[in-house]
Amino acid sequence: MRSDGSSPPPCSGQGTAPQLVYPPDQVLLPPNMNVIEVQLLPGAGNTVFEIDFANAGTDVRFETKCTAITSTRGQATGGCAFALDPTDWSYVATHNRGGDPVTVTVRAAPENLSCVSGSNSRMISYAAEDLAGGIYYWQSTTQNGVAGKTGGIFRKDFGNPDPTPEPFLTPGNLNKCVGCHFLSRDGLVMTYGSDDADSDDEYGDLKVVLYDVTKRTATATNLPAGFQTFKAAGHDMFFASDGRGQSNSPELLAYSGTTGQSMTSSLFAGLTGKRVTHPDWSRDGATIYFTLATAITGLSGYNLKDDLHVTNGSIYAATASGTGATNPVALVTAASADENNYYPAISPDGRSVIFDRAVGTTLATHDSYNNPNAKLFAVPATGGTPVELKKANYADGMTNSWPRWSPFVQTTACGCATRARRTSTAIRRCRPRIRAAITPSHSIPTARSRRSG
């Protein structure tokens, strides 16, 4: 609104309307997340923005300038960011906890307020209950002034009013990259991979570390590469895939979760000729879910047998008993050689399995690694027809990948799908998959707010 109280007319120029990009439409957020960033493309000529959160009982408006978003290499993306501070987040979340969705829209105007343009809208909902625990994720970092070569593990505890994530395990000035990680459901133990900071996607220089989360110390080092999963709700043992393909047998390797000592492996003799990878152990300890796939070999410049790249995957369930697993049964079978089902994750109540599916006629379109073609599906743990999670797959080329649930049984189960597009042509190990068409920034712009309701 102008200083004289009048409203400016709609802008008529081409491309003046702002475009709201983030948050995703119809996303469900825990009330104690305490932070969210609105990301948008500003539209031609616009410098002043009003960001609205509204429904029948809420009318919260923020006036702000554009806080430019840059990539990890410091390059402009053309986007703007606005982050709610914890106080404003609490107001909106408290008033809408377990209630009707809140519609997010943006209005934009040039500096002289001669006209105004409106954006598309997105709907967000706040869950009825808080989410317990925290989230661990990988993030690219800059080392010695160079971006895109390395990264580390960061953590954000739900309920912590500070929106800044904690650098949990980072390489510092060492020429290392701390990458893929697997956390026990009790949150006490973790495995993670560490290799040279060379932005590659192979296991030749990768070593796995068993790590005590509470003590912040390594329990065992130089463990074989692969995908791991901890036993049930605890951490006294874990299964791992044969990541480098040292054996031609379809098997899961067992290790002590307290010492890292090798234990008896589980051989699935009836699955000869395939790779067993991506294991996930149910919270009740009864079942191991895994991908039965074909390792990709013979690509130009890539002649390894690593299970980082697999194709034609089917989802299997095996009975867990003691330190072994037996009786594998297909839960989701690949419909053809062009379909890949992978990265299964069992819900904490044991009822649903969420997984990735990529379909295509070329290796690039159905490879399990960093695939823009990947989409999320879910299937009952007892079997049935998989259902596409269309709200998560709301656009093409999203690279939806490696979904994870919250570790606890709650009314709101958090399927935390890590997902992102590449910002360069360099291949990086286990990139973060936080969906955003604009690279996230943590800058909080100065803003004025108006609340009602």
N, C-alpha and C positions, 0 to 999 in steps of 0.2 A: 504494500500500500504506500502511495506517495505521501509526502509531508503534508499536502493539502487535504488528505483524507480520501482522495479519489483512487480508484483502481486502474492500473495501466491496462491497455488493450492487449489482446493476444498478439504475439510476434508472428509476422507473416513471412519472414525470410526462410529460404530453404535450409534445412538442417539445423534450425535453431532449437528444436526440442531436445532436452536432456534425455539420456537413456539410463535408467536404473539397471545396474548389472548384478549387484549383490546387496542383500542376501538372496538366496534362492527362493523361488515362490513356494509357498505352503510348507516352509520348513518349520519343524518343532524344536523349540529351544528350552533348555533347562532354566528355570528362573534364577538360579545361582551362578549362571555363567559370567555375569557381571560386566560383560563387554561385547559389543558388536560394532563392526565397521560397515557403514553404508558406502558403496562404491558406485560411481556413475561416470558416464561420458557427458561432458558439460553442455554440448551443443554450441553452435557457432555464435560467437560474440557474447556469451554469457559469463558473468563474473560474480554474480550474487545469487545465492541459493537458499531456498526454504525447504527443509526436509521434514515431512509430516508423518507422525504416527497416529493413526486415528481409527476409531470404531464408534459404536453408539455411546460408549461410556468414557472414551478417552479422546483428547485432542491435544497432542503435544507437538509443538513446532519449533524447529531450530533454524536460525538464520546464520549463514556462514559464508565465507569465501572458499575458493577452491584450494584445497591442500593437494598439490600435485603428487601423483604416485609415480615412483621411478622403479625400474627393474633392479635386480641384485647387482647389475653392472652400472647402476647410476644413470641409465638411459630413460628418457621421458616415455611414458606410455600413452599420454593423452588423457588419462583418467584423473578423477578427483576422489578424495576420501574424506569421510566424516565419521569419527568414532564417538559414540556415547560415552560420557564419563560414568563411573560407577553410581553416582547419585541419580543421574537421569535414567540410567538403566534400571535402577531399583524402583523408581517411580513407575515406569511403564510396565515392568515385569510384575510388580506387586499388585497393580490394579487389574492385570489381565491373566494372572496365574490360573490355569485351568478354565479360562473363559473363552470368549469369542476371539477369532483371529483379529490381528491388528494389520491394517493396510498401510504400507509404506509408499509414499509418493514423493516426488521432487518437483518443485517449481523453480524456474531459473529466469534471470533477467540480466540485461546489460547494466553497466555501472550507473547509467543515468535513469534507470527504471522506466525507460520509455515504453516497454512492452514486457510481457511475461509469457513463458511457455511451460507447459506441463509435461511430465514424463509418463511412462508406463508405470504400473503399480505392481507391488509384490505383497503377498500376504504372509505374515509370520504368526505363529501361535506359541504360547508359553505353557509348558507342562504344569500339571497340578502339583508335582512334588519336585524337590531338588534332586540333583544327580550327585550321588556320593562318589568320592574318589577324585581322580585327576586324569589328564590325558598326556601321554608321551608322544612326541612326533619328531620327525627329522626335518631339519631346516638347513638350507644352504648358507654358508658363511663366507666371509672374505678373509683371506689369509695373506699377510705380507702385501696387501694392496691388490690382490688378485681375487676376483669373484668367480664362482662357478666351478671351482676345482675341488672344494671340500665342504664339509658340513658336520653337524653334530646333533645330539639328541636334546630336545628342549621339553620342558614340562609346564603344564598349567593346571593348578589345583582348582577344581570347582568350589566356589564359595569364598575364595580369596579375593578381596575387593581390589587388589592391585591387578590391573589388566596386563602388566608386563610379564611375559613368560620367563621361566627360570632356565638358564643354560645348565642342563643337567650333566651332560657328558660332551665336551667339545675338545678338539685336538689342540687348541691353543696355537702356538707357533710351530708345533711339530708338523712334519710333512706327512700327515695322516688324515684319514677321513673316517669318522665314526658314523656308521650307517644303519643297516637293518637291525632291528631289535625286537625281542620277544619278552614280554613281561608276564610273570606268574600272576594268577588271578588274585592272590593275596597281596600283591604289590611289593613283595619283599626281595624277590630275586629277578634278575634279567640276564638274558644273553644278548650280546651285540657283536656285530662284525666290524673289524677295523682293517683298513688297507691303506695303500699309498694314495695320496691326493692327486690322482691322475684321471679322474672323471671317466673311468672305464666301467664296463658292465660285465666283468668276468671275475672268476674266483681265483685266478692265478696267484694273487698276492693277499688274499683275504684270510684272516684268522678270526676265530670266534672266541669271545671272552665270556666266562660265567661271572656275574657281578652281583655283589651284595648291595642292594639299594639302600638299606639303612646305614650300613657302615661306610658306604662309598668306597669299597675296596674290591679288587678282583680276587675271586676265589680260585679260578683256573684260567689259564691262557693257552693259546695255540690249539684250541679245539678245532676239529674239521669244519669246513664251511658247509652251509646248508640252512634249511628252514627248521625251526624248533618249536615245540609246544610243551608247556609244563603240565604235570599231572593234576587233574581235577582242580579243586579249590586251593591246593597247596603248592609246594615246590620241591618235594623230596626227590623227584626224578623228572626227566624230560626225554621225549622222543625227538629225533632229528632225522632229516632226510640225508641221503648220501649225496651231498651237494655237488661234488666234483665228479660223480660217476666212477668212483674207484672200483666199484663192484658192478657187474652186469646183472646182478640179481635184484628183483623188486623187494626192497626191504626198508624197515625203519630201524634206526640205531638208537639204543637206549643209553642214557647217562645218568649218573647221580646228580641230583640238583643241589647237593650240599658240597660235593668235592669235585665234580666234573669227571669222575672215574667212569670209564667205559663199562657197560653192562651187556647182557645178552641181547642180540639183535632179533628182530622179528622178520622172518622171511615168508613172503607170500608166494609160494611155489606155483600156484595156479595162475599167476599174473605175469609169467615170464615174457620178456620182450618189451616191457613197459617200465617207466620210472615211477616210483612212489615219492611224492613230494607234497609240500604245503599242508602238513598235519595240523589238526586242531583237536585238542582233548576236551571232552565234555566236562562240565563242572562237577557232575556226579561221579566222574571217574569211570563210567561204564563203557564209553565208546570213543574211538578215534576216527575222525573224519579226515580224508586226505584226497589229493588229486592223483589219479592214475593217468600218466601222460607219456608222450613221446618227446625226448629231448631233441632240441634243434641243433643239428650239426651241419657242417659243410657250407656255412654261409661265408661269403667273401670276408676274409680277415677274422673269422671266428670259427675255430676248429676244435673247440673244447666240448666237454660233455656236461657242463654245468647245468643244474636245474633252474638257473635264473631265467633261462629261455626254454619254455616247453610249449607244446601244441597238442591238439586233439585230445584234450583232457576230459575225463569223466570223474564225477564225485563218488567216492566210496565211503562206506562205514565199516569199521572192524571192531570186534569185541575186545575190550581191554581187560587183561587179567594179570595181576602181579606186575612183572616187568615186561610183559609181552602183549602182543595183539594177534588175534586169530579171526578166521571166518569173515573175510572181506566180502561185502555185498554192495553191488552198484546201487547208488541212490539217484544219480542223474547220469545218463549215458549220452555221450556225444552222438548227435544224429547223423553226422557224416565226418569225413576227414577235414572238412572246412569249419567245424565247430569246436571250440575250446571252452571247457568249463573248468574253473580253477579258483584258487584262494577260498576254500570253504571256511566258514566260521559258524560255530554252533551257538545258539542263544543261551543265556545263563539258565533259563528254565528248561532247556533241552528240547524245545518244541519245534524250532525252526532253524534251518541252515541258510545263511545268506552266502552268495558266491558271485564270481565274475563270469560273464560269458562274452566271448568275442567270436564273431562269425565273419568269414571272408574267404576269398579264393586265392589269396597270396599269404606268404608267411608274415608279412608286415601287418596284415589285417587280423591275424588270429594268434600272433605271438602273445605269451602271457606277460611279457615285460613292457611296461610303460606304453600300453596300447591305447591310442585315442579312440579306437573302435569299441572298447570294453564297456559293458553295461552291467548293472546290478540286477540279480534275480534272487528269489527266495523259494524254498521248497520245504514242506513239512519233514521233520526229521525221520518220520516213519515212511516217507516216500510219497509220491504223488506228482502232479504236474507243476513244474516251476512257474512262478509268476514274476513277470517283470516289475521292478520297482520304478514305475514311470515318473513319480515325483522326483526321484533321485536322478533319473535319466532324462532330464527335461530338455536337453539339447544334444545335438550331435557333436562328436569329437571331444567329449568331456574327459576322457581318460579315467573314468570311474574305476578305482582299483583298490584292492586289499582292504575290504570292509572289516570293521571290528565292532563288537558289541561292548556295552558296559559290562563289568565283571559281576554285577549284582542283579538279582531278580527284583525289578521295580515295575511299577505301573507304566512308567515311561522307559522302555529299553532303548538305549542309544546305539543305533547302528551308525558308527562313526566312519563313514567312507572317506578314506584319504584319496584325494583326487586333484589333478591339475593338468594344465597344458604345459608343454615345454616353453621356456623363454629363450632357448637357443638350440643350436643343432648338436651341442655336446651331450653325449649320453652320460647320465649320472646314475649311480647306484641308489636304488630305493628313494627316489625323489619324493618330496611331500606331495600329497594329492589333494590339497585344499582347493576346492573349485573356485576359480576366479578368472574372469577374462582379463582382469587388471591385476598385476602383481600387488599383494597386500603391503600396506605401509602401517607403521605403528605411530605415525604422527597424529596428534590430536589438535585440530584447529580451534582457534578461539571462536566461540559461538554465543549467540543469545538464544534463550529458549523461552517459550510461552506454554503454560500448561493449563488444562482445564479438565474437569471430569473426575 
